[in-house]
Amino acid sequence: MNEDKQILADAFKFHGHICWASASGVRAGLVALRELGTKRAGASGDLHCILEIGENHGAQCFADGVQFSTGCTLGKCNIEKAGWGKLAFTLIDKKKQKAVRVSYKNGKHHKMVAESSFMRKRGQGIPPTQIPEEEAWEMTDIIWKTPEKEVLSISQVTPYAWEEFGEILGLVPCDQCGELVSKVYLRLVGEKHMCIPCSGYER
């Protein structure tokens, strides 16, 4: 198994099941790294990703593929969602101040995915983890083996001015529940500093 295919297999373990959207996200993430001439983010100061996905649809799987391949993760606070419901993202190299946008293309490969035995079973309500692995890989290979230009739209690398606000450090206990909370999320209620759930505020 070559290095990229191993990354794909590891991404599926991270995601929890094999699927075409995660595979698309991994492939797109690797392409974005290549275009920017950079490596997977090891720290939050390296890269930032703006995902164009929305809520409650298959793009969540795409997002996991992008997160795993680029190293931009929720925990490092270097990924955000635009909420547009698209299988696309912009990857920003913060140090070099440049960015590239990659999006998933519609085409005959997507029709083949939709008509695969895996997707027919998904349409019947069968969970992905209950579909034979060989059927899942057969579907994934459609995405993986189709020529790049047919699967992905890749923008020109463009300048991207990035303003860094720095990391906010410091955890303090909520005066109400006692749980530690980042100090910027404390809310003042009377004379008490409370976490958002205890304060009654929405944000």
C-alpha positions in Angstrom: 0.0 0.0 0.0 1.5 3.4 -1.0 1.8 6.3 1.4 -1.3 8.1 0.2 -3.5 5.0 0.2 -2.2 4.3 3.8 -3.3 7.8 4.8 -6.7 7.1 3.3 -7.0 3.8 5.3 -6.0 5.6 8.5 -8.5 8.3 7.8 -11.3 5.8 7.6 -10.3 4.4 11.0 -10.4 8.0 12.3 -13.8 8.6 10.6 -15.3 5.3 11.7 -16.3 3.8 8.4 -15.3 3.7 4.7 -17.1 6.1 2.5 -16.7 8.1 -0.8 -17.1 11.5 0.8 -14.3 10.9 3.3 -12.1 9.6 0.5 -12.9 12.8 -1.5 -11.9 14.9 1.5 -8.6 13.1 2.0 -7.8 13.4 -1.7 -8.7 17.0 -1.8 -6.6 17.7 1.4 -3.5 16.0 0.0 -3.9 18.0 -3.2 -4.2 21.3 -1.3 -1.0 20.5 0.7 0.8 19.7 -2.6 -0.4 22.9 -4.3 0.8 25.0 -1.3 4.1 23.2 -1.1 3.6 22.4 2.6 3.1 19.6 5.0 0.3 18.4 7.2 -0.3 20.9 10.1 1.6 19.9 13.2 0.6 23.0 15.1 -2.2 25.5 15.0 0.2 28.2 13.7 0.9 26.4 10.4 -2.3 26.2 8.4 -5.9 27.2 8.6 -8.9 25.6 6.8 -12.2 27.2 5.9 -14.6 24.3 5.1 -17.7 25.2 3.1 -19.8 22.4 4.4 -23.1 22.9 6.3 -25.0 20.8 8.8 -26.7 17.4 8.7 -25.7 16.0 5.4 -23.0 13.8 3.9 -20.5 16.6 3.7 -19.6 15.8 7.4 -17.7 12.8 6.0 -15.9 15.0 3.6 -14.9 17.2 6.5 -13.3 14.3 8.4 -11.2 13.5 5.3 -10.0 17.1 5.1 -9.2 17.2 8.8 -7.2 14.0 8.8 -5.2 14.8 5.6 -4.4 18.4 6.4 -4.1 18.2 10.1 -6.5 21.2 10.6 -8.7 20.1 13.4 -11.3 21.4 15.8 -9.0 20.8 18.8 -6.3 23.0 17.3 -8.9 25.7 16.4 -7.4 25.9 12.9 -10.6 24.8 11.0 -13.9 26.5 10.6 -17.2 26.0 8.7 -18.6 28.5 6.3 -22.0 26.7 6.3 -22.6 26.8 2.6 -23.4 23.1 2.1 -20.6 22.6 -0.4 -17.9 19.9 -0.7 -15.1 22.5 -0.8 -12.6 24.3 1.3 -9.9 26.9 1.3 -6.6 25.9 2.8 -4.4 28.8 4.0 -0.7 28.7 4.7 -0.5 31.3 7.4 3.2 31.7 7.4 3.6 32.1 3.6 0.3 34.1 3.4 -1.1 32.1 0.6 -4.1 29.9 0.0 -5.8 27.4 -2.4 -9.4 26.4 -2.8 -10.3 22.8 -3.7 -13.8 21.6 -4.5 -15.3 18.2 -5.4 -16.6 18.0 -9.0 -19.8 16.5 -10.3 -19.2 14.0 -13.1 -19.5 10.4 -14.3 -17.5 9.2 -11.2 -20.2 10.6 -8.9 -22.9 8.8 -10.9 -20.9 5.6 -10.6 -20.6 6.2 -6.8 -24.4 6.8 -6.6 -25.1 3.5 -8.5 -22.6 1.4 -6.4 -23.9 -1.5 -4.4 -22.7 0.3 -1.2 -24.8 3.4 -1.9 -27.8 1.3 -2.9 -27.6 -0.3 0.5 -27.1 3.0 2.2 -30.3 4.1 0.4 -32.1 1.2 2.0 -31.1 2.5 5.5 -28.3 0.0 6.1 -25.5 1.6 8.2 -22.1 1.9 6.5 -20.5 -0.4 9.1 -22.8 -3.2 8.2 -22.0 -3.2 4.5 -19.2 -5.6 3.4 -15.8 -3.8 3.4 -15.0 -5.0 -0.2 -18.1 -3.2 -1.4 -17.1 0.0 0.4 -13.5 -0.1 -1.0 -14.9 -0.8 -4.5 -16.9 2.4 -4.2 -14.0 4.4 -2.7 -11.7 3.3 -5.5 -13.9 5.1 -8.0 -13.0 8.4 -6.3 -9.4 7.4 -5.7 -8.6 6.1 -9.2 -10.5 8.6 -11.3 -8.1 11.2 -12.8 -7.6 14.2 -10.5 -8.9 16.8 -12.9 -12.2 14.9 -13.2 -12.7 14.7 -9.4 -11.4 18.0 -8.1 -11.5 21.7 -9.1 -8.3 23.3 -7.9 -7.9 27.1 -7.8 -4.7 29.0 -8.5 -2.6 29.6 -5.4 -3.4 33.2 -4.4 -2.0 35.6 -1.8 -4.0 35.5 1.5 -3.3 38.1 4.2 -3.6 36.3 7.6 -3.9 38.2 10.8 -3.0 36.2 13.9 -4.7 37.1 17.1 -2.6 34.7 19.3 -3.6 31.9 21.6 -5.8 32.7 24.6 -4.5 30.8 27.6 -5.9 30.4 31.1 -8.5 28.2 32.7 -10.4 29.3 35.8 -13.1 27.6 37.8 -16.7 28.7 37.3 -18.0 30.3 40.5 -21.2 28.3 40.2 -20.3 24.7 39.1 -16.6 24.8 39.8 -15.6 23.3 36.4 -12.6 24.9 34.6 -13.5 27.1 31.7 -11.4 29.3 29.4 -11.4 32.8 30.9 -12.7 34.4 27.7 -15.9 32.3 28.1 -16.7 33.5 31.6 -19.8 35.7 32.0 -20.3 38.1 34.9 -23.6 37.4 36.8 -23.8 39.8 39.7 -20.5 39.4 41.3 -19.9 35.8 40.1 -17.9 34.7 37.1 -19.7 31.8 35.6 -19.4 29.5 32.6 -22.0 30.0 29.8 -24.3 27.2 30.9 -24.5 28.4 34.5 -24.8 32.0 33.5 -28.0 31.6 31.5 -26.4 33.4 28.5 -26.7 31.7 25.1 -23.1 32.7 24.2 
